[in-house]
Amino acid sequence: MDYKILNTIGEGYADEAKAVLNELGEVDYITPTQDELVGIIEKYDIIVIGLGLNFDKEVIDNAKKLKIIITATTGLDHINIEYAQSKNIEVLSLKGETDFLNSITGTAELAFGLMIKLLRLMSDAFDSVKNYQWDREKFRGHNIYGQTLGIVGLGRLGRWMAQYGKAFNMNVIYYDPHVDTDEYEKKSFDEFLSKSDVISIHTHLNNETENMFNTDTFNKMKNNAYLINTSRGKIVNEKDLLVALESKQIAGYGTDVLADELEFVKNFSNHPLVEYAKKNQNLVIVPHIGGMTYESRIATDVFIANKLKKHLNS
């Protein structure tokens, strides 16, 4: 059977993966807006989506022929999973593909990079040079050597982050109620918060982790501690975070995720954290680029296309 497939990644989809999809049917490679997606989805049997589009109830209700949603992500908060399943729409993702994912390191690498940028004030230092200023003293930062790196969630990405920390001679501790290992020192959450100089979040968003970092959490952290988040924005209460940054309750925050980023396609302006970052050195935000490397994108595109092919042939 030839399927009608919509690939919303568009022409940026890896050529090797396009070759796999093209064997399965007629494929349209376009990058629709959210409103455009609602209008065209009824024509398709299969859709390939990434982050940036919200596959919500409205889209699903218009997806009259849709049988399968493909997403090359582990997080699935951009898809209304329960409603899709109630309409007999299957969702294929990278979730649980441990062997493959162990080779995809981009997000952990970015997390470590955000930590370095914050501790060494690199973004602001570069901006000053672009304005032809050469003021070293203004950008006195902190060493990484000897700091305590706390990992929230010692899964695939958490373990990569821990290894990078060890390579820089950091003391690594972790909090994860689902993992026990002798590789690193496990702590209760409160002790973890009080001991960490840098905390890096590598856990999934769920009912237990939503707003995990809030006013109470920040009160238990060191005043000179930094928080890194490359997981999901809603794990951090951003209103409480802004207060903590303004009051120097914590030293800084580096992130490539924001809580309401799925709505940015409609309106991304006057965001409180972005406005704060314009005037302060202790906040670095990048646009969810953890997995956006050439190597990662080619590998994940090909893997998920082959996963679809195998699923259809089974």
BAROKOL-359086 format. One record per atom (N, C-alpha, C): residue number from 1; x negated, y, z negated. Coordinates in steps of 0.02 Angstrom, whole numbers, plus 50000, padded with zeros to 5 digits. Last residue first. Layout:
N
    k      X      Y      Z
  NUM      X      Y      Z
...
//
This chain:
314
    k      X      Y      Z
  314  49714  49747  49534
  314  49721  49693  49484
  314  49791  49663  49485
  313  49703  49856  49614
  313  49691  49790  49645
  313  49701  49732  49597
  312  49722  49962  49530
  312  49771  49952  49584
  312  49764  49883  49616
  311  49607  49951  49451
  311  49674  49945  49421
  311  49727  49930  49474
  310  49505  49974  49542
  310  49509  49909  49509
  310  49579  49898  49480
  309  49535  50109  49572
  309  49535  50057  49624
  309  49542  49988  49594
  308  49517  50170  49445
  308  49583  50170  49479
  308  49587  50116  49531
  307  49381  50146  49430
  307  49428  50120  49380
  307  49499  50118  49410
  306  49330  50221  49535
  306  49324  50147  49537
  306  49371  50114  49487
  305  49359  50347  49482
  305  49388  50326  49547
  305  49385  50251  49554
  304  49282  50346  49368
  304  49355  50348  49360
  304  49389  50330  49425
  303  49150  50341  49422
  303  49174  50290  49376
  303  49250  50288  49373
  302  49143  50457  49500
  302  49137  50391  49532
  302  49165  50337  49486
  301  49158  50555  49400
  301  49203  50553  49457
  301  49203  50483  49489
  300  49049  50527  49316
  300  49117  50517  49291
  300  49168  50515  49348
  299  48937  50554  49401
  299  48945  50488  49368
  299  49017  50477  49346
  298  48958  50688  49438
  298  48955  50635  49489
  298  48970  50567  49458
  297  48956  50749  49310
  297  49016  50753  49353
  297  49015  50699  49407
  296  48827  50723  49261
  296  48887  50698  49226
  296  48948  50697  49271
  295  48746  50789  49355
  295  48739  50718  49344
  295  48801  50688  49311
  294  48787  50923  49346
  294  48793  50887  49410
  294  48792  50812  49399
  293  48887  50954  49201
  293  48822  50950  49234
  293  48832  50913  49299
  292  48997  50981  49103
  292  48989  51010  49170
  292  48916  51013  49191
  291  49027  50944  48976
  291  49019  50891  49025
  291  49004  50916  49095
  290  49029  51075  48915
  290  48991  51019  48888
  290  48977  50964  48939
  289  49097  51190  48943
  289  49050  51166  48994
  289  49010  51105  48971
  288  49196  51284  48893
  288  49206  51211  48895
  288  49162  51178  48949
  287  49127  51422  48911
  287  49193  51398  48934
  287  49197  51323  48947
  286  49054  51476  48754
  286  49047  51460  48825
  286  49109  51421  48846
  285  49010  51586  48626
  285  49065  51549  48657
  285  49048  51538  48730
  284  48939  51625  48472
  284  48924  51610  48542
  284  48980  51566  48569
  283  48913  51735  48341
  283  48963  51695  48376
  283  48943  51687  48449
  282  48831  51828  48280
  282  48840  51763  48248
  282  48896  51721  48279
  281  48817  51956  48329
  281  48768  51906  48351
  281  48783  51836  48327
  280  48951  52059  48393
  280  48917  52025  48339
  280  48872  51968  48365
  279  49028  52110  48494
  279  48995  52158  48450
  279  48953  52126  48395
  278  49087  52007  48563
  278  49058  52063  48601
  278  49015  52108  48558
  277  49147  51926  48469
  277  49082  51906  48496
  277  49048  51962  48535
  276  49271  51988  48451
  276  49222  51989  48397
  276  49152  51975  48424
  275  49330  51955  48573
  275  49320  52025  48556
  275  49268  52032  48501
  274  49335  51816  48558
  274  49295  51846  48612
  274  49280  51919  48597
  273  49423  51805  48451
  273  49354  51781  48444
  273  49309  51810  48498
  272  49544  51864  48502
  272  49509  51891  48443
  272  49437  51868  48436
  271  49564  51905  48671
  271  49559  51850  48623
  271  49519  51874  48563
  270  49598  51987  48779
  270  49604  52012  48710
  270  49603  51956  48659
  269  49646  51856  48890
  269  49627  51925  48878
  269  49637  51942  48805
  268  49707  51754  48990
  268  49648  51751  48948
  268  49622  51822  48941
  267  49846  51674  49046
  267  49824  51737  49017
  267  49763  51725  48972
  266  49853  51557  49123
  266  49907  51607  49128
  266  49884  51675  49102
  265  49740  51490  49091
  265  49754  51498  49162
  265  49809  51550  49173
  264  49744  51477  48955
  264  49705  51532  48983
  264  49717  51542  49057
  263  49806  51372  48895
  263  49850  51427  48916
  263  49811  51482  48952
  262  49707  51290  48853
  262  49750  51264  48906
  262  49797  51318  48933
  261  49649  51355  48744
  261  49618  51362  48809
  261  49661  51336  48867
  260  49677  51375  48610
  260  49731  51385  48658
  260  49705  51388  48730
  259  49556  51351  48540
  259  49617  51315  48523
  259  49670  51318  48578
  258  49407  51321  48636
  258  49451  51366  48598
  258  49520  51334  48593
  257  49239  51266  48654
  257  49311  51251  48654
  257  49348  51303  48613
  256  49109  51280  48633
  256  49129  51282  48703
  256  49202  51262  48710
  255  49026  51376  48503
  255  49079  51332  48528
  255  49085  51334  48604
  254  48957  51419  48350
  254  48944  51409  48420
  254  48994  51359  48448
  253  48947  51533  48218
  253  48988  51482  48251
  253  48969  51480  48324
  252  48869  51577  48058
  252  48883  51583  48129
  252  48922  51524  48157
  251  48866  51580  47917
  251  48817  51619  47955
  251  48835  51627  48028
  250  49012  51613  47817
  250  48966  51567  47850
  250  48922  51609  47896
  249  49047  51733  47761
  249  49059  51673  47722
  249  49020  51614  47750
  248  49043  51857  47818
  248  48979  51822  47809
  248  48987  51762  47762
  247  49162  51909  47853
  247  49143  51918  47783
  247  49076  51886  47767
  246  49173  51872  47986
  246  49172  51943  47969
  246  49145  51955  47898
  245  49178  51732  47973
  245  49123  51763  48009
  245  49117  51837  47990
  244  49298  51714  47903
  244  49236  51688  47875
  244  49175  51719  47909
  243  49391  51771  47991
  243  49381  51801  47925
  243  49314  51779  47895
  242  49378  51678  48094
  242  49362  51748  48106
  242  49350  51785  48040
  241  49423  51560  48031
  241  49354  51566  48054
  241  49335  51639  48063
  240  49559  51584  48014
  240  49517  51578  47955
  240  49443  51586  47973
  239  49592  51582  48151
  239  49606  51642  48111
  239  49563  51642  48048
  238  49555  51453  48191
  238  49518  51510  48217
  238  49533  51575  48180
  237  49520  51309  48120
  237  49571  51361  48115
  237  49539  51428  48133
  236  49459  51180  48219
  236  49441  51239  48179
  236  49499  51288  48179
  235  49522  51094  48299
  235  49492  51065  48239
  235  49470  51121  48191
  234  49560  51159  48413
  234  49608  51158  48358
  234  49581  51124  48296
  233  49457  51140  48509
  233  49464  51203  48473
  233  49508  51200  48411
  232  49358  50994  48504
  232  49420  51027  48524
  232  49431  51088  48479
  231  49201  50989  48522
  231  49252  50937  48522
  231  49318  50965  48548
  230  49096  51066  48492
  230  49103  51048  48563
  230  49156  50993  48570
  229  49048  51177  48375
  229  49107  51138  48395
  229  49108  51128  48470
  228  48951  51212  48233
  228  48951  51201  48306
  228  49010  51157  48324
  227  48910  51327  48108
  227  48958  51277  48131
  227  48957  51273  48207
  226  48785  51359  47984
  226  48813  51370  48051
  226  48859  51312  48069
  225  48758  51435  47823
  225  48769  51377  47865
  225  48802  51397  47931
  224  48741  51525  47721
  224  48694  51529  47777
  224  48700  51469  47825
  223  48834  51491  47628
  223  48843  51555  47661
  223  48796  51563  47722
  222  48886  51320  47640
  222  48836  51370  47622
  222  48850  51435  47659
  221  49060  51277  47611
  221  48998  51278  47651
  221  48949  51329  47623
  220  49174  51300  47542
  220  49131  51247  47517
  220  49065  51242  47555
  219  49241  51396  47614
  219  49222  51412  47546
  219  49172  51362  47517
  218  49273  51326  47729
  218  49221  51376  47733
  218  49196  51396  47663
  217  49380  51248  47678
  217  49318  51216  47702
  217  49260  51266  47703
  216  49475  51346  47652
  216  49451  51304  47598
  216  49384  51271  47617
  215  49494  51399  47783
  215  49468  51441  47728
  215  49439  51399  47671
  214  49440  51261  47888
  214  49485  51316  47870
  214  49455  51355  47812
  213  49430  51124  47982
  213  49388  51178  47958
  213  49432  51241  47950
  212  49542  51053  48021
  212  49497  51023  47972
  212  49450  51075  47942
  211  49641  51080  48113
  211  49628  51129  48060
  211  49584  51101  48004
  210  49654  50908  48143
  210  49677  50974  48161
  210  49671  51022  48101
  209  49622  50782  48091
  209  49568  50829  48103
  209  49591  50899  48124
  208  49739  50709  48076
  208  49693  50714  48019
  208  49642  50769  48029
  207  49801  50713  48199
  207  49835  50743  48143
  207  49789  50753  48082
  206  49658  50749  48307
  206  49718  50711  48288
  206  49749  50744  48228
  205  49521  50759  48410
  205  49576  50797  48382
  205  49635  50750  48369
  204  49372  50667  48366
  204  49430  50679  48408
  204  49481  50722  48372
  203  49212  50741  48327
  203  49268  50697  48312
  203  49326  50714  48357
  202  49096  50817  48307
  202  49099  50768  48361
  202  49154  50717  48348
  201  49024  50966  48255
  201  49086  50928  48257
  201  49087  50883  48319
  200  48891  51002  48150
  200  48911  50992  48220
  200  48969  50944  48223
  199  48823  51117  48040
  199  48874  51065  48048
  199  48894  51061  48121
  198  48676  51158  47957
  198  48712  51161  48021
  198  48760  51103  48023
  197  48655  51132  47825
  197  48635  51197  47851
  197  48667  51211  47919
  196  48749  51040  47705
  196  48730  51051  47775
  196  48710  51124  47788
  195  48796  51026  47574
  195  48726  51009  47589
  195  48703  51032  47658
  194  48931  51054  47567
  194  48886  51092  47524
  194  48812  51081  47541
  193  48988  50961  47656
  193  48995  51033  47668
  193  48943  51073  47629
  192  48955  50840  47591
  192  48932  50853  47659
  192  48933  50929  47673
  191  49032  50851  47478
  191  48959  50853  47472
  191  48927  50868  47539
  190  49161  50844  47537
  190  49141  50902  47498
  190  49065  50907  47491
  189  49157  50716  47601
  189  49166  50778  47640
  189  49143  50839  47601
  188  49019  50611  47554
  188  49089  50631  47548
  188  49097  50698  47583
  187  48896  50552  47674
  187  48917  50594  47618
  187  48993  50599  47615
  186  48764  50447  47729
  186  48835  50463  47729
  186  48853  50502  47666
  185  48617  50464  47816
  185  48646  50466  47750
  185  48719  50489  47753
  184  48584  50345  47948
  184  48587  50413  47921
  184  48624  50411  47855
  183  48575  50207  47962
  183  48532  50250  48003
  183  48527  50320  47973
  182  48663  50127  47900
  182  48603  50145  47861
  182  48558  50192  47900
  181  48838  50161  47912
  181  48774  50141  47941
  181  48718  50163  47895
  180  49007  50163  47944
  180  48957  50151  47892
  180  48893  50126  47925
  179  49149  50254  47993
  179  49082  50228  48011
  179  49040  50220  47949
  178  49263  50320  47958
  178  49271  50259  47998
  178  49205  50226  48016
  177  49239  50440  47897
  177  49271  50387  47857
  177  49276  50320  47893
  176  49100  50530  47909
  176  49144  50492  47954
  176  49175  50435  47914
  175  48972  50640  47900
  175  49037  50625  47870
  175  49080  50590  47923
  174  48792  50633  47877
  174  48854  50630  47917
  174  48915  50619  47873
  173  48628  50707  47898
  173  48680  50675  47858
  173  48744  50673  47900
  172  48458  50728  47933
  172  48525  50715  47961
  172  48569  50679  47911
  171  48338  50849  47935
  171  48368  50799  47891
  171  48440  50788  47913
  170  48237  50872  48081
  170  48292  50892  48037
  170  48311  50834  47992
  169  48139  50855  48180
  169  48122  50849  48109
  169  48174  50880  48063
  168  48184  50847  48306
  168  48162  50913  48285
  168  48146  50915  48210
  167  48227  50717  48311
  167  48170  50735  48353
  167  48141  50803  48334
  166  48341  50727  48231
  166  48282  50692  48206
  166  48219  50710  48245
  165  48425  50795  48321
  165  48405  50826  48258
  165  48343  50794  48229
  164  48440  50699  48420
  164  48407  50762  48437
  164  48383  50797  48373
  163  48510  50603  48345
  163  48444  50587  48372
  163  48405  50650  48390
  162  48629  50672  48321
  162  48587  50653  48264
  162  48516  50637  48288
  161  48680  50680  48449
  161  48662  50742  48414
  161  48615  50726  48356
  160  48704  50544  48473
  160  48656  50580  48515
  160  48632  50643  48479
  159  48802  50524  48375
  159  48738  50489  48370
  159  48684  50522  48414
  158  48906  50604  48423
  158  48876  50618  48358
  158  48808  50585  48349
  157  48938  50539  48540
  157  48907  50604  48544
  157  48874  50624  48478
  156  48987  50412  48483
  156  48938  50417  48538
  156  48901  50484  48538
  155  49008  50452  48310
  155  49022  50410  48367
  155  48968  50419  48420
  154  49020  50512  48180
  154  48959  50480  48204
  154  48976  50427  48257
  153  49086  50649  48125
  153  49103  50600  48176
  153  49041  50569  48207
  152  48992  50782  48097
  152  49060  50760  48084
  152  49080  50713  48141
  151  48831  50795  48035
  151  48871  50772  48092
  151  48940  50752  48069
  150  48719  50917  47982
  150  48776  50875  47963
  150  48819  50859  48024
  149  48553  50943  47958
  149  48604  50939  48010
  149  48659  50891  47988
  148  48451  51043  47866
  148  48495  50985  47861
  148  48551  50990  47912
  147  48286  51091  47921
  147  48356  51106  47906
  147  48396  51040  47901
  146  48160  51054  47964
  146  48174  51050  47893
  146  48246  51066  47874
  145  48163  51159  48106
  145  48124  51110  48067
  145  48144  51113  47993
  144  48220  51275  48150
  144  48261  51215  48148
  144  48229  51162  48104
  143  48201  51442  48085
  143  48175  51378  48108
  143  48228  51324  48106
  142  48293  51588  48136
  142  48277  51537  48086
  142  48247  51476  48120
  141  48249  51754  48194
  141  48296  51700  48182
  141  48272  51651  48129
  140  48244  51919  48237
  140  48212  51870  48194
  140  48263  51816  48175
  139  48274  52024  48324
  139  48298  51957  48338
  139  48260  51904  48299
  138  48213  52141  48293
  138  48286  52142  48293
  138  48315  52071  48299
  137  48080  52122  48319
  137  48103  52119  48250
  137  48179  52114  48245
  136  48064  52144  48458
  136  48059  52077  48429
  136  48091  52073  48360
  135  48123  52229  48580
  135  48123  52238  48508
  135  48123  52170  48474
  134  48133  52297  48713
  134  48084  52246  48694
  134  48072  52253  48619
  133  48252  52328  48843
  133  48231  52339  48773
  133  48184  52281  48754
  132  48317  52321  48967
  132  48248  52346  48962
  132  48230  52369  48892
  131  48431  52250  48968
  131  48439  52323  48961
  131  48371  52358  48950
  130  48381  52125  48967
  130  48414  52147  49029
  130  48429  52221  49028
  129  48343  52120  48835
  129  48291  52125  48886
  129  48321  52148  48952
  128  48469  52106  48774
  128  48429  52166  48761
  128  48375  52175  48814
  127  48508  51980  48820
  127  48547  52039  48840
  127  48507  52104  48829
  126  48415  51902  48751
  126  48413  51905  48825
  126  48450  51967  48850
  125  48460  51921  48621
  125  48392  51940  48639
  125  48385  51947  48715
  124  48587  51866  48626
  124  48580  51938  48616
  124  48511  51963  48635
  123  48550  51730  48648
  123  48595  51765  48694
  123  48587  51840  48688
  122  48464  51694  48539
  122  48439  51697  48607
  122  48484  51737  48655
  121  48454  51677  48401
  121  48484  51738  48428
  121  48467  51749  48501
  120  48415  51560  48342
  120  48362  51602  48370
  120  48389  51665  48405
  119  48533  51501  48302
  119  48480  51510  48252
  119  48425  51556  48277
  118  48607  51502  48425
  118  48629  51539  48365
  118  48572  51553  48317
  117  48529  51424  48511
  117  48547  51492  48530
  117  48568  51533  48470
  116  48527  51302  48441
  116  48465  51340  48451
  116  48480  51413  48468
  115  48664  51268  48449
  115  48631  51276  48384
  115  48568  51318  48391
  114  48680  51255  48586
  114  48717  51308  48550
  114  48686  51321  48482
  113  48600  51142  48607
  113  48581  51206  48636
  113  48616  51264  48602
  112  48674  51045  48544
  112  48609  51061  48517
  112  48584  51129  48544
  111  48786  51049  48629
  111  48794  51063  48558
  111  48727  51082  48527
  110  48728  51007  48750
  110  48753  51075  48744
  110  48761  51095  48670
  109  48701  50875  48718
  109  48645  50919  48735
  109  48667  50992  48728
  108  48830  50827  48701
  108  48785  50828  48644
  108  48726  50875  48657
  107  48874  50841  48835
  107  48907  50878  48781
  107  48864  50882  48719
  106  48788  50755  48913
  106  48790  50828  48923
  106  48820  50866  48865
  105  48774  50619  48918
  105  48747  50654  48859
  105  48757  50730  48861
  104  48821  50469  48960
  104  48844  50537  48974
  104  48828  50581  48913
  103  48795  50341  48925
  103  48747  50372  48971
  103  48765  50445  48987
  102  48901  50302  48850
  102  48836  50308  48816
  102  48782  50340  48860
  101  49005  50283  48937
  101  48999  50348  48905
  101  48932  50357  48869
  100  48991  50146  48973
  100  48980  50199  49022
  100  48965  50266  48988
   99  49020  50086  48849
   99  48958  50071  48885
   99  48941  50126  48935
   98  49151  50138  48815
   98  49091  50151  48775
   98  49026  50141  48814
   97  49285  50188  48850
   97  49236  50162  48898
   97  49165  50172  48870
   96  49374  50251  48767
   96  49359  50181  48754
   96  49307  50151  48801
   95  49428  50362  48891
   95  49433  50343  48820
   95  49420  50268  48812
   94  49435  50403  49017
   94  49371  50377  48995
   94  49372  50354  48923
   93  49595  50346  49084
   93  49547  50397  49062
   93  49480  50364  49046
   92  49755  50334  49149
   92  49689  50304  49149
   92  49638  50359  49133
   91  49920  50312  49110
   91  49865  50360  49104
   91  49800  50322  49100
   90  50074  50281  49197
   90  50014  50258  49162
   90  49961  50313  49161
   89  50241  50313  49172
   89  50181  50338  49205
   89  50120  50316  49164
   88  50367  50290  49119
   88  50331  50235  49151
   88  50273  50259  49194
   87  50415  50389  49042
   87  50434  50392  49113
   87  50399  50338  49154
   86  50349  50368  48926
   86  50422  50357  48926
   86  50451  50359  48996
   85  50223  50409  48962
   85  50235  50337  48955
   85  50310  50322  48954
   84  50244  50548  48958
   84  50224  50515  49021
   84  50239  50441  49018
   83  50270  50565  48823
   83  50323  50579  48871
   83  50307  50547  48939
   82  50147  50528  48766
   82  50208  50492  48748
   82  50263  50503  48800
   81  50057  50623  48825
   81  50050  50551  48835
   81  50116  50515  48822
   80  50041  50759  48898
   80  50093  50735  48851
   80  50099  50660  48861
   79  49875  50812  48911
   79  49928  50769  48939
   79  49977  50752  48884
   78  49775  50874  48847
   78  49803  50910  48904
   78  49858  50871  48938
   77  49724  50788  48754
   77  49773  50836  48730
   77  49801  50879  48785
   76  49633  50686  48767
   76  49693  50683  48809
   76  49745  50734  48788
   75  49457  50656  48781
   75  49513  50690  48748
   75  49573  50694  48795
   74  49385  50603  48886
   74  49401  50560  48828
   74  49457  50590  48788
   73  49412  50614  49064
   73  49400  50643  48998
   73  49411  50590  48945
   72  49460  50609  49199
   72  49391  50590  49181
   72  49371  50625  49116
   71  49618  50545  49226
   71  49580  50600  49198
   71  49512  50576  49175
   70  49760  50507  49319
   70  49689  50492  49310
   70  49656  50553  49280
   69  49919  50439  49308
   69  49880  50499  49297
   69  49808  50477  49284
   68  50036  50353  49411
   68  49972  50351  49374
   68  49943  50421  49369
   67  50159  50376  49473
   67  50148  50311  49439
   67  50087  50313  49393
   66  50282  50489  49529
   66  50216  50478  49499
   66  50213  50413  49460
   65  50396  50534  49586
   65  50366  50473  49614
   65  50304  50450  49576
   64  50431  50650  49514
   64  50481  50598  49526
   64  50451  50532  49549
   63  50384  50758  49420
   63  50343  50706  49452
   63  50386  50644  49466
   62  50457  50844  49347
   62  50457  50855  49419
   62  50419  50802  49457
   61  50430  50801  49219
   61  50500  50798  49243
   61  50505  50808  49318
   60  50295  50833  49211
   60  50315  50763  49214
   60  50386  50756  49239
   59  50300  50973  49201
   59  50266  50942  49257
   59  50291  50870  49266
   58  50370  50986  49079
   58  50396  51016  49140
   58  50365  50984  49202
   57  50286  50921  48986
   57  50353  50893  49001
   57  50380  50921  49067
   56  50118  50937  49055
   56  50169  50940  49002
   56  50235  50913  49027
   55  49969  50945  49082
   55  50018  50898  49109
   55  50072  50888  49057
   54  49887  51086  49117
   54  49924  51056  49061
   54  49978  51011  49089
   53  49723  51110  49178
   53  49794  51102  49192
   53  49827  51065  49133
   52  49605  51108  49109
   52  49625  51171  49141
   52  49697  51169  49162
   51  49519  50956  49145
   51  49541  51006  49098
   51  49557  51070  49135
   50  49587  50864  49284
   50  49535  50878  49235
   50  49563  50925  49183
   49  49670  50731  49374
   49  49667  50797  49344
   49  49606  50802  49298
   48  49746  50651  49504
   48  49682  50656  49469
   48  49677  50726  49441
   47  49895  50558  49525
   47  49862  50624  49519
   47  49797  50616  49480
   46  50002  50467  49633
   46  49945  50467  49587
   46  49916  50537  49585
   45  50108  50497  49714
   45  50111  50435  49675
   45  50059  50435  49620
   44  50188  50656  49750
   44  50130  50613  49740
   44  50144  50551  49696
   43  50284  50754  49763
   43  50265  50718  49823
   43  50217  50660  49810
   42  50302  50826  49645
   42  50353  50776  49663
   42  50333  50733  49723
   41  50208  50926  49631
   41  50193  50860  49602
   41  50242  50806  49625
   40  50230  51056  49672
   40  50207  51007  49722
   40  50202  50936  49696
   39  50273  51138  49565
   39  50309  51139  49629
   39  50290  51084  49677
   38  50182  51118  49464
   38  50252  51102  49451
   38  50290  51096  49518
   37  50068  51173  49525
   37  50072  51101  49511
   37  50143  51079  49501
   36  50097  51308  49524
   36  50094  51273  49588
   36  50099  51198  49578
   35  50084  51334  49387
   35  50149  51343  49421
   35  50151  51306  49488
   34  49947  51307  49369
   34  49997  51270  49332
   34  50065  51274  49366
   33  49868  51305  49532
   33  49882  51335  49468
   33  49934  51292  49432
   32  49771  51175  49615
   32  49832  51214  49604
   32  49831  51250  49536
   31  49658  51138  49715
   31  49654  51160  49645
   31  49714  51205  49630
   30  49650  50987  49815
   30  49668  51057  49805
   30  49663  51074  49730
   29  49646  50864  49917
   29  49599  50893  49871
   29  49613  50968  49865
   28  49749  50729  49944
   28  49745  50802  49951
   28  49699  50829  49897
   27  49738  50574  50024
   27  49718  50614  49966
   27  49716  50688  49985
   26  49815  50425  50061
   26  49807  50494  50084
   26  49795  50539  50023
   25  49722  50282  50001
   25  49781  50314  50030
   25  49764  50384  50055
   24  49608  50219  49962
   24  49670  50199  49929
   24  49732  50232  49958
   23  49495  50269  50018
   23  49513  50201  50036
   23  49584  50182  50012
   22  49481  50389  49954
   22  49506  50390  50022
   22  49524  50321  50049
   21  49420  50354  49834
   21  49490  50374  49835
   21  49520  50370  49905
   20  49288  50327  49880
   20  49327  50275  49846
   20  49401  50292  49850
   19  49249  50450  49932
   19  49249  50392  49975
   19  49290  50335  49945
   18  49252  50530  49818
   18  49301  50542  49871
   18  49306  50480  49916
   17  49139  50486  49753
   17  49204  50468  49725
   17  49260  50480  49775
   16  49041  50540  49834
   16  49041  50467  49824
   16  49109  50444  49796
   15  49068  50676  49821
   15  49079  50643  49885
   15  49083  50567  49878
   14  49155  50737  49678
   14  49095  50706  49706
   14  49111  50668  49771
   13  49252  50885  49695
   13  49249  50814  49676
   13  49191  50781  49713
   12  49267  51009  49746
   12  49210  50998  49702
   12  49203  50927  49679
   11  49386  51016  49811
   11  49328  50999  49851
   11  49265  50989  49809
   10  49489  50962  49672
   10  49477  50995  49735
   10  49414  50972  49770
    9  49545  50919  49560
    9  49477  50943  49553
    9  49456  50980  49616
    8  49666  50865  49589
    8  49666  50936  49572
    8  49596  50963  49556
    7  49720  50762  49707
    7  49659  50771  49668
    7  49652  50846  49652
    6  49854  50660  49735
    6  49835  50730  49727
    6  49773  50733  49682
    5  49899  50536  49850
    5  49859  50553  49792
    5  49844  50628  49793
    4  50000  50411  49901
    4  49993  50483  49909
    4  49961  50510  49845
    3  49936  50252  49952
    3  49964  50296  49902
    3  49954  50369  49922
    2  49972  50110  50044
    2  49938  50174  50044
    2  49974  50221  49996
    1  49958  49940  50000
    1  50000  50000  50000
    1  49956  50062  50000
//
